[in-house]
Amino acid sequence: MNLTYERNGDYRIPNLIPSEQEGTMLTKYGVLRKNYLKNHRRGIYTGLLLSGELLTHCLEIQEQAEERFEVLTQQLLKNQTVTEELKQNDPLQWTKEMNRIYQQAEEIVLKELVYQ
């Protein structure tokens, strides 16, 4: 391992620059996971950051969370009375029900994957 150092006053600080993966971008769940680790699980965050695995870990959680959100949304839609007929007859009630379903699914995803 070849490290370079930068002089800062009387101290020499190593230049630790994590490698970045091209074409990958964190979205909502990935950013939430990264911030959670940074603020509440400092040791895990630092370990992942220094090993260069932080972005990979956050992308993994992001993908799992998005898939889980879709599955939960579909399951909740099957169990509820949200239909196309409701959408045509009472659009405001349909919107209310859909928002409730999305919020339930998101709460479950955040608790199970992002904030664990």
QUINORHU-V404038 format. One record per pair of residues at least 6 apart in sequence whose C-alpha atoms are under 7 Angstrom apart, sorted by the first residue. I is the first residue (numbers start at 0). J is the second residue. D is the distance in whole Angstrom. If there is no record, write none. Layout:
i->[I I]
j->[J J]
d->[D D]
//
This chain:
i->[2 3 3 4 4 4 4 5 5 5 5 6 17 18 25 28 28 28 29 29 29 29 31 32 32 32 33 35 36 36 37 47 60 60 64 64 67 68 68 68 71 72 72 72 75 81 81 85 86]
j->[13 13 14 11 12 13 14 11 12 13 14 12 51 51 58 61 64 113 57 58 60 61 113 57 113 114 57 114 43 44 44 53 112 113 108 112 108 104 105 108 104 100 101 104 100 93 96 93 93]
d->[7 6 6 6 5 4 6 5 5 6 7 6 6 7 7 5 7 7 5 6 6 5 7 6 5 7 6 7 7 5 6 5 7 7 6 6 7 6 6 6 6 7 6 6 6 7 7 6 5]
//
